[in-house]
Amino acid sequence: MLNSVPLRLVLASQSPARRKLLQAAGIEPDVLVSGVDESQVVSEQAEELCLELARLKAQAVLGRLRATPNERTLVLGCDSVLAFDGEILGKPTDAADATRRWERMRGRSGVLHTGHCLIDVTREVRAEAVASTTVHFADISDEEIAAYVGTGEPLAVAGAFTIDGLGGAFLTGIEGDPGTVVGLSLPLLRNLLRELELSITDLWTKVAPGGQEVDHLG
């Protein structure tokens, strides 16, 4: 019976990059911002921190939803942190902080960890895991750092950089899934769905030419 009802994915994140990544993969999520205060969670392990934050975000949104018999709802919470030089780096506090980070990171490498927590509202079960990708930073100049920080982009993202925006020009390579750096790993999401006895193809949508209509496949 569960597989015969429409499947809905609620993304517990205000990140436009995560939503865009899902949309590019054929998944049209609903978005409900969790409102979790990330500064209240402390851990010395990057993997534990990002997973706990992802869990809290998913649970916060879960508390605002109600299971219905004519729809199966999933909630996905994600959170990213950068492990660099023995520190855990989330979003910079201000432009000066972002500048100091890039002065340290340039020409070096760090590991971007993204926690994922997927909750099946209908069945009251969850699956969760962390994806990790090594990021190599270019040895950029002081002028490039100032220009990049001046755009404001580094202030809004974990680690003070993006791979899918202006910051992509300042990375020399990665080792792992690029989606992890964006903030959501599609291969990991596929595995979490399988743990919940679902397929990622169950979430695919078909968009009419021009994007006027969206019909669920299957």
N, C-alpha and C positions, 0 to 999 in steps of 0.2 A: 504493500500500500504506500509506503513512504516514497518509493521511487516513482510512483505514478503522479505525484503532485508537483507543482512548479517549485523550482529551487531558487532561492534568493540569497545573494551574498551581500552582507552589510560590512563595509570597510570602516573600522573604528579609527579613522585617521583623517586629519585635515590636509595631508600631503597631496598636492596635485600630481606629483611625480608618481606616487604609488597608484593613484587612480588612472593616470595616463598609461602606465605600464600594463595594468589589467585590461584596459580598453583595447590597447594594441594587440593583446593576446586573445581578443574575442570575448572578454568578460565585462559586462556592464554592471558595476556594483552600485548599491545605494551607499551614501556616505553619511555617517553619524559621528560627529566629533566626540571623543570620550571626555575631555575636560580634566584628565588626570594631571596632577601637578608632579612632573617628572623629578623635580628637585627634592621631593620628599623621600625618594627611594635611593638608598646608598648600598653599594657593594664593592668589594675589592676585586671581583672577577667580572670582566666585561661580558662574558657569555651569560652569567647569572643575572647581571643587571638588565641587559636588553631583553631577556626572556621574561623577567619579572614585570618589567614595564609593559611589554606586549600583552602579558596576561591581565594586568590591571586595566589596560585600555579595553580589552575585549570584554572583561567582566563588567566594567562600568557601562558599556553600551548594552550588554546583555540585560542589565537591570532595568533598562528602559524599553525592552521588547517583550512581546508576549507570543508564545507559540499558538499557531492556529491550525486547525485540521486540514485546511485547503492550501497550505503553503509550508514548505520546509525551509527554515531560515538558518543560515550560517553567519557567524560573526568572526571577522578576521582582525586581530590586533597585531600591529608590528611596531618595533622600535629598533633604532640603530645607534651604535656607539663605535668610536674609533679607539682601538688599543694602540698607543704609540709611546715608545720610550718609557714603558712601565706605568703609563698613566691611562686613564679612561676619559676620553674626550667626547662630550655631547655637543650641543650647540654652543658657540662662543657667547660670552656674556655681553660683549660689545665689540666695536671695531678694533680697539687696541688689542683686545684678547685675540681676535682673529689674525691680526697682523703678527703678533708674537708667535702664534702657532705656525703660521706659514714660514716664518723665519727659521723655525726649528725643523719643520717637516721637509723643506725643499731639499732635493737630492737624496732623500731617505725613503723609508717604507713604513707602512703601518698595516694593521689588520682591521677591516671594517666588519663588525659583527651585527647581524640583524636577527632579532628574535621574532618568532611567529607563533601566535596562539590562535587556533581555529576551533570555535565552539559550535557544536550542532545544538541549536536551541530546542529543536523538536525532541531529540533523543537525550538531551542533557548529558552529552559526552564531549570531550575535547581531545585535540591532538596538538602537540607543540614541539618546536625544535628551533635550533639556531643555525643560520648559514653564515659562513665566514669566508672573506675574500681578502687576499693580500693586495695592497695598493702601493704602487711605486710613484713617488712624486718627482716631478721635474725640478731641476735646479734653477728656479726662476729668479729674476732680478728683483731688487727692492722696488723698482718702478712698477713692475708687473704685479707685485703683491699689493702695492698701494692702489693701483687701478682696479684690481679684482675686489679688494675689500670695499673700495668706494662704490661698487655696484650694489652692495648690500646682500648679494647672494650668499656669501659665506656665513652670514649671521643667522640664516634661517635653517641651516642644515647641520647634522651631526658631523663632527670632524672639520667643519669649515670649508667643505669642498663638495662639488657635484661631479658626476661623470657624464650626465646627460644635459648639462648646461654650460655656462661659461667656463666652469672649472675643468671641463674635460680636456681643454688644451694644455693644462698644467699637470697632466698625468702621463707618465711614459709607458705604463702598462699595468695589468692586473693579473692575478693568479686566482681564478675561481669564476663564479657566476657574476656577470656585470649587474644583474638585477639586484643582487645583495647590496651593492653599492648605491643603487637607486633607492633601495629601502624595502624591496620585496622580491624574494626569490621564487620564480615560477616553478622551477624543478622541485623545490622544497614544498611549495604549495600543493603540487601534484601528489607528492608523497603523503602529505597530511590528509588530503582528501581520500586517498586510498586507505589510510588508517580508519577513516570514518565510513568505509565501504562505499565510496563515491569515486567518480572519475572526473578529471578536469574537463572532459568534454561535456559533462552534464551542465557546466556553467557557460558553455559557448553560446553566443547569441548570433543571430543573422540580421544584418542591417541592410535595409532596402537602399537602392541607389539614392544618394543625397542625404542619407541618414534620417529619412522621415519616419521610418517605423523600425521597431525592434521586436522580433519574434524569437522566442526560445526555440532552439533546435530540439528535435526529438519530441 
